């Protein structure tokens, strides 16, 4: 997935750094969606990640193992973005096989899956992602944190370098597609359309690859409150403490947390009013 949005208004974008499509500019309100262009190749940059300088000084870690519906999972992420005061990562699963698709996606492109998967429209853009056997995560960076001042592209790549480092710690041989050292080579950008393409069939620059196969992509939304990155890790061994290794690669100072009732109540409201509503699912 690779869409880097910016903006602050309601309802618009959740693009990822690798859920990309054909070139076309999209704007909804003041939400501007950008994406990273596909790379011509990939090189192993995970070893260039300076693990003595992690992205976050501290990190709250949530292991949400209950398995929510698609609507509730999206709602929890939005509620966390509203309430976060320190950077956090949430690892979560789905109570049944699900399919998420981007904000600008056409419902007609996913309607045939309704009989076999729970369908949910994401807050951001991008393509189709199948959930069930993956490890899904969200990272929230509040606007008060120093990392929020970095470019969305830089944050996206640094998060994926940390993930590649975690995967390589269990012998996975992960690389970051077309990775570059920040400040030396600029990312090419292009706008994103969202139709019926599969996110994991379309790797782009800064996605995580193993043996030429995309195993992780993500999407971002930047608001006045902070930045949200949502990602999916697929087709790898999710055991061996991968989630913990990933968190530690992001920050040396990790603390386990549980989602409190205030956030859950807000998420229930969002799930019912927004993500679970037919008007949201079928909006285009």
DOLOVEX-451574 format. One line per 10 residues: number of its first residue (from 1); for each residue x, y, z of N, C-alpha, C. Coordinates in steps of 0.02 Angstrom, whole numbers. Each point is the difference from the previous one (the first is absolute). Layout:
BEGIN
NUM	X Y Z X Y Z X Y Z | ... $
END
This chain:
BEGIN
1	43 -58 0 -43 58 0 45 61 0 | -18 49 -35 42 58 7 -36 62 -20 | -34 29 43 -33 62 -14 14 47 58 | 25 58 -14 19 46 53 -46 60 -3 | -52 2 44 -47 55 -3 18 55 48 | -24 58 -13 4 53 48 -66 36 0 | -13 39 53 -63 35 3 -32 -11 67 | -57 33 11 -27 -1 66 -76 -6 2 | -33 0 -56 -72 1 3 -30 -69 8 | -65 -3 4 -35 -62 15 0 -47 -60 $
11	-2 -63 16 -21 -52 -45 42 -16 -59 | 59 24 -9 29 -11 -65 51 -55 -3 | 61 6 19 48 -44 -30 35 -46 46 | 15 -58 -22 43 -46 38 44 -36 -50 | 46 34 -32 40 -30 -51 61 -30 30 | 27 -49 -33 57 -33 28 59 8 -43 | 56 -16 29 60 4 -40 5 -59 -45 | -50 -39 -10 1 -50 -53 -67 -24 -22 | -52 30 18 -65 -17 -30 -11 51 -55 | 35 -7 -55 -3 51 -51 -33 -24 -63 $
21	-15 46 -44 -33 -16 -63 27 41 -57 | -45 20 -45 22 37 -59 8 74 17 | 40 36 -40 11 71 14 -64 40 -10 | -19 36 53 -54 47 -5 -5 37 66 | -9 65 -3 -4 38 63 -69 -7 29 | -3 -8 67 -63 -4 35 1 53 55 | -55 34 9 -6 46 57 -71 -3 26 | -7 -9 66 -65 1 32 5 50 57 | -38 54 -3 8 52 49 72 25 -4 | 34 2 57 71 19 -1 45 -60 6 $
31	-28 -60 -9 40 -61 3 36 -8 -67 | 65 -5 0 38 -12 -61 33 -67 5 | -10 -43 -49 27 -67 1 60 -3 -46 | 55 -25 26 60 -10 -40 22 -72 9 | 37 -25 -48 27 -67 8 71 -3 -25 | 34 -53 20 68 -11 -24 -3 -39 -64 | 41 19 -48 1 -35 -63 32 -68 9 | -20 -47 -43 29 -67 3 74 3 -17 | 39 -40 35 71 0 -14 17 -49 -55 | 56 12 -32 22 -44 -53 34 -62 28 $
41	13 0 64 33 -57 31 0 9 74 | 39 -40 34 3 5 72 71 -16 22 | 21 33 54 64 -18 28 -8 -5 75 | 42 -38 31 -5 -12 72 28 60 37 | -45 41 28 21 57 38 -11 -10 74 | -24 -59 19 -15 -11 71 62 6 43 | 58 -18 -28 61 4 40 21 72 11 | -26 47 -42 18 70 9 -43 34 53 | -50 -36 27 -40 28 54 43 4 62 | 9 60 24 39 10 61 -43 -17 60 $
51	10 -60 27 -44 -22 54 16 33 66 | 52 43 1 12 39 61 -41 64 0 | -29 17 -57 -42 59 -5 -68 -21 -27 | -43 -21 44 -65 -23 -22 -47 58 -11 | -55 -14 -34 -46 53 -20 -32 36 59 | -15 -38 53 -36 28 57 41 -6 64 | -2 53 41 33 -2 66 -36 -49 46 | -66 -4 -6 -40 -48 38 -59 -21 -41 | -29 -58 16 -53 -28 -40 -47 -41 43 | -65 15 -4 -50 -41 32 -19 -57 -48 $
61	-5 -61 25 -12 -59 -41 -66 -32 22 | -45 -8 -47 -65 -31 12 -4 -65 -39 | -12 -55 35 -12 -64 -33 -75 -14 6 | -36 17 -53 -73 -5 0 -19 -67 -31 | 1 -51 40 -7 -69 -25 -72 -24 -4 | -48 43 17 -69 -22 4 -30 -19 -67 | 23 31 -54 -28 -14 -65 -65 38 -11 | 4 62 -22 -60 41 -11 -25 -8 -72 | -59 28 -11 -26 6 -68 42 52 -38 | -8 0 -66 36 49 -39 -18 71 20 $
71	-64 13 10 -22 67 19 31 21 67 | 2 -46 48 26 17 65 76 10 -3 | 35 -40 -40 72 10 -6 17 69 -28 | -36 21 -52 12 66 -28 -17 55 51 | -54 -11 37 -23 49 49 49 7 58 | 29 -56 23 49 4 54 60 41 -22 | 23 -11 -61 57 39 -24 -15 75 -1 | -59 18 -24 -17 71 -2 -6 28 71 | -30 -38 45 -7 23 70 69 9 33 | 46 -45 -14 68 6 27 34 63 -26 $
81	-10 15 -64 28 61 -29 -27 62 36 | -63 -1 16 -31 57 34 27 11 71 | 19 -55 34 16 4 71 74 -6 17 | 42 -20 -47 70 -15 16 38 61 24 | 41 -10 50 46 53 24 73 -21 -7 | 13 -64 -12 67 -25 -15 -6 -48 -59 | 54 -12 -37 -3 -47 -55 -22 -69 24 | -37 -36 -42 -24 -66 19 -2 -45 -61 | 3 -65 13 -12 -50 -51 -52 -49 26 | -47 -16 -42 -52 -48 17 4 -58 -49 $
91	7 -61 26 -1 -60 -40 -69 -32 8 | -31 -18 -55 -68 -27 6 -16 -52 -54 | -54 -35 14 -25 -52 -45 -74 12 -14 | -31 -46 -36 -68 7 -23 -41 -60 23 | -63 12 20 -38 -55 27 -22 -50 -53 | 4 19 -63 -16 -44 -56 37 26 -62 | 7 -41 -52 34 25 -60 -32 65 -24 | 42 48 -18 -24 66 -18 36 26 -61 | -28 52 -29 31 35 -57 -8 75 13 | 55 35 -1 -3 73 4 19 31 -66 $
101	-32 55 -16 15 35 -63 0 75 14 | 32 37 -46 15 69 13 -58 47 -5 | 10 59 28 -53 51 2 -28 15 -68 | 42 3 -51 -23 16 -68 -20 -62 -40 | 4 -59 32 -16 -61 -36 -74 -6 -17 | -14 -37 -52 -69 -12 -21 -27 -63 34 | -57 6 30 -31 -58 33 -11 -57 -51 | -15 18 -61 -13 -51 -51 60 -46 -10 | 60 25 13 60 -40 -9 9 -53 53 | -35 6 57 8 -48 54 -64 -35 18 $
111	-55 19 -32 -66 -27 19 -3 -76 -5 | 37 -29 -46 -3 -73 -9 30 -38 59 | 39 35 42 30 -32 58 -47 -1 61 | -57 33 -5 -43 10 58 -23 -66 31 | -7 -51 -40 -24 -64 26 53 -39 38 | 63 19 -7 53 -38 32 44 40 48 | -5 67 -2 41 42 43 -40 61 23 | 16 22 60 -28 63 25 35 57 -38 | -39 46 -27 27 55 -39 1 64 41 | 53 38 -6 5 65 34 39 48 -44 $
121	-26 62 -3 35 53 -36 47 34 50 | 64 6 -19 48 33 44 -10 75 0 | 30 33 49 -2 73 4 45 31 -52 | 49 -38 -23 47 24 -50 -12 -34 -66 | 43 13 -48 -9 -27 -67 37 -65 -10 | 12 -16 -64 38 -59 -16 -42 -56 -28 | 29 -59 -3 -32 -56 -32 -31 -49 49 | -9 -60 -24 -35 -53 37 51 -39 41 | -15 -10 63 43 -40 45 -43 -53 33 | 22 -63 -5 -35 -55 32 29 -11 70 $
131	-43 -7 49 21 -8 69 -26 -67 28 | 36 -26 47 -19 -63 32 60 -37 25 | 48 -10 -45 62 -34 19 58 49 8 | -14 64 -6 53 51 5 6 26 71 | 53 38 11 7 40 61 -11 72 -21 | -53 29 25 -16 69 -16 24 45 57 | 25 58 -17 23 46 52 -21 71 -18 | -2 42 50 -8 72 -10 52 35 44 | 27 53 -26 47 42 37 -29 71 1 | -3 29 60 -25 68 8 56 43 27 $
141	11 57 -33 50 49 23 -37 64 15 | -7 19 63 -35 62 16 38 61 -26 | -36 54 -13 31 59 -29 53 30 47 | -4 -15 64 48 27 48 67 -37 0 | 4 -57 -34 62 -39 0 47 24 -55 | 65 -3 14 50 25 -47 -5 -34 -68 | -16 -65 -1 -2 -37 -63 -54 27 -47 | -52 31 28 -53 27 -42 26 54 -48 | 54 33 19 29 52 -42 36 -26 -61 | 15 -65 -2 32 -29 -58 -50 -7 -57 $
151	25 -5 -60 -44 -10 -58 -34 -68 6 | -59 -4 -29 -37 -63 0 40 -55 -33 | 35 17 -54 40 -50 -36 56 -27 44 | 34 45 36 54 -20 44 -26 -46 55 | -57 18 30 -29 -42 52 -17 -69 -27 | -30 -1 -59 -20 -64 -30 60 -46 -10 | 53 28 -28 58 -42 -12 33 -22 65 | 4 45 49 32 -19 63 -39 -55 36 | -65 3 -4 -41 -53 31 13 -66 -36 | 4 2 -66 12 -63 -36 72 -25 6 $
161	47 45 11 67 -23 15 1 -36 67 | -37 27 48 -4 -33 66 -32 -69 -7 | -52 -5 -41 -32 -65 -10 47 -49 -35 | 36 24 -51 48 -44 -33 54 -24 49 | 22 44 44 49 -19 52 -29 -55 44 | -64 8 20 -32 -51 43 -6 -66 -37 | -19 2 -64 -6 -62 -39 68 -33 -9 | 51 38 -11 67 -29 -9 27 -29 65 | -27 23 56 19 -29 64 -24 -71 9 | -49 -20 -41 -23 -69 1 17 -36 -65 $
171	50 28 -36 27 -33 -58 -41 5 -63 | -40 53 -7 -46 4 -56 31 27 -64 | 56 35 3 31 27 -60 -41 55 -32 | -26 47 40 -43 53 -25 40 59 -26 | -26 32 -51 29 62 -26 -55 52 -6 | 20 63 -8 -47 54 -12 6 18 -74 | -56 -3 -35 1 10 -73 23 69 -18 | 52 3 -42 24 64 -24 21 46 56 | 21 -28 55 15 41 59 59 47 -13 | -2 56 33 54 49 -7 15 27 69 $
181	59 30 5 17 35 62 -34 67 0 | -41 15 51 -37 64 1 48 59 -11 | -21 46 -42 40 59 -13 48 -6 -58 | 9 -61 -25 47 -9 -56 -36 -8 -67 | -53 -39 -1 -37 -12 -62 -73 15 14 | -30 40 -40 -70 18 11 -45 -56 -26 | -55 -9 35 -51 -45 -24 -38 33 -57 | -13 -38 -52 -46 25 -51 -71 -5 29 | -42 47 -18 -69 -2 25 -49 2 -57 | -58 -29 13 -54 4 -48 -65 -5 38 $
191	-52 24 -28 -64 -4 34 -29 -70 -8 | -51 -14 39 -26 -68 4 -73 -2 -20 | -17 -49 -39 -70 -16 -9 -12 -64 36 | -62 -15 16 -15 -61 37 -56 -35 -36 | 16 -53 -32 -52 -41 -30 12 -71 21 | -10 -48 -44 1 -69 22 66 -34 -1 | 54 33 13 65 -34 -1 17 -26 69 | 40 -53 1 20 -31 63 64 33 24 | -2 22 63 58 33 29 62 -44 -4 | -7 -63 19 59 -44 6 24 -26 -67 $
201	-37 12 -53 24 -17 -67 36 58 -32 | 3 57 35 29 61 -29 48 33 48 | 60 -27 9 48 32 44 24 66 -28 | 14 47 45 28 64 -20 60 15 44 | 32 55 -14 60 20 36 -14 2 75 | 46 -30 39 -1 -1 73 -46 -53 29 | -31 -42 -41 -34 -59 26 53 -51 22 | -20 -46 42 46 -52 24 -8 -62 -45 | 57 -25 -24 1 -56 -47 43 -57 28 | -19 -61 -18 40 -59 13 0 -42 -64 $
211	58 -15 -27 7 -40 -61 -44 28 -56 | 0 66 -8 -38 30 -54 -74 4 11 | -23 -18 60 -71 -2 15 -16 51 55 | -52 39 -11 -20 49 50 -31 -34 60 | 25 17 60 -27 -29 61 -28 52 47 | 11 64 -13 -27 52 43 -8 65 -38 | -56 32 9 -14 66 -26 -41 38 51 | -9 64 -11 -35 40 50 -30 62 -32 | -39 37 39 -31 61 -22 0 51 56 | -3 64 -17 3 52 50 -56 50 -8 $
221	-17 32 56 -43 59 0 30 49 50 | 8 62 -21 26 52 44 -56 51 15 | -12 14 63 -51 48 20 30 49 50 | -42 46 25 24 46 52 20 -39 63 | -32 -57 12 14 -39 61 65 -38 -5 | 19 -22 -60 60 -40 -7 0 -38 -65 | 42 -52 -2 6 -41 -59 -17 -72 18 | -40 -31 -44 -19 -70 7 30 -39 -58 | 36 -54 15 21 -47 -51 -30 -68 16 | -35 -28 -49 -29 -67 7 34 -46 -49 $
231	20 -59 23 36 -46 -44 -21 -72 10 | 19 -40 -48 -13 -72 2 63 -38 -17 | 14 -52 39 58 -43 -10 -27 -69 -18 | 21 -27 -57 -30 -62 -26 54 -47 -26 | -18 -64 -1 41 -52 -31 68 -7 32 | 4 13 65 62 -12 38 -18 -36 64 | 50 -26 35 -10 -31 65 -16 55 50 | -62 0 25 -21 52 46 16 -18 72 | 32 -57 11 21 -20 66 69 28 16 | 34 -33 45 68 21 20 4 72 25 $
241	-56 23 29 0 67 29 8 56 -49 | -27 -8 -61 8 51 -52 -27 67 23 | -60 1 29 -30 63 21 45 36 51 | 25 -38 48 44 30 51 64 26 -31 | 29 -39 -46 61 22 -33 -11 64 -40 | -57 4 -33 -17 59 -39 -6 61 46 | -35 -9 55 -7 56 48 67 23 26 | 43 -48 17 66 19 27 44 33 -53 | -11 -17 -63 38 34 -53 -23 72 -9 | -61 15 22 -26 68 -5 21 42 60 $
251	8 -31 59 18 37 60 32 -47 51 | 51 24 33 30 -39 54 -43 1 63 | -43 49 4 -40 10 60 -74 -16 -14 | -16 -65 0 -68 -23 -15 -36 -17 66 | -64 18 3 -40 -19 58 -67 -27 -24 | -19 -58 28 -63 -33 -18 -59 39 29 | -52 9 -40 -60 35 22 -62 -38 -23 | -56 16 32 -65 -26 -20 -45 58 -20 | -41 -12 -50 -46 52 -24 -53 13 54 | -7 63 19 -47 14 55 -71 8 -25 $
261	-46 5 46 -71 2 -17 -19 64 -38 | 34 55 14 -15 62 -36 12 -9 -74 | 57 -30 -17 16 -11 -71 -47 -52 -30 | -14 -53 37 -45 -52 -26 -70 28 -12 | -25 42 45 -66 29 -9 -1 46 -61 | 53 39 -9 4 42 -60 3 -43 -63 | 38 -55 4 5 -44 -58 -68 -33 -16 | -36 -19 51 -67 -29 -13 -45 50 -35 | 5 62 21 -40 53 -33 20 7 -73 | 66 3 -14 23 6 -68 -18 -61 -42 $
271	5 -60 30 -17 -61 -37 -73 0 -21 | -43 22 45 -71 0 -16 -19 55 -48 | 26 60 13 -21 58 -38 35 6 -68 | 62 -25 -3 41 11 -60 19 -65 -34 | 46 -37 28 30 -57 -35 -49 -58 -12 | -49 -7 43 -49 -54 -9 -61 20 -39 | -4 63 -20 -59 25 -35 3 -18 -74 | -56 -20 -27 -3 -18 -71 17 60 -44 | -17 60 23 14 60 -40 75 12 -6 | 39 -20 51 73 5 -4 28 -54 -46 $
281	-24 -62 8 26 -56 -38 -12 10 -75 | -58 26 -18 -20 5 -70 4 71 -27 | 39 43 31 -1 70 -18 22 15 -72 | 37 -47 -30 17 9 -71 15 -68 -30 $
END
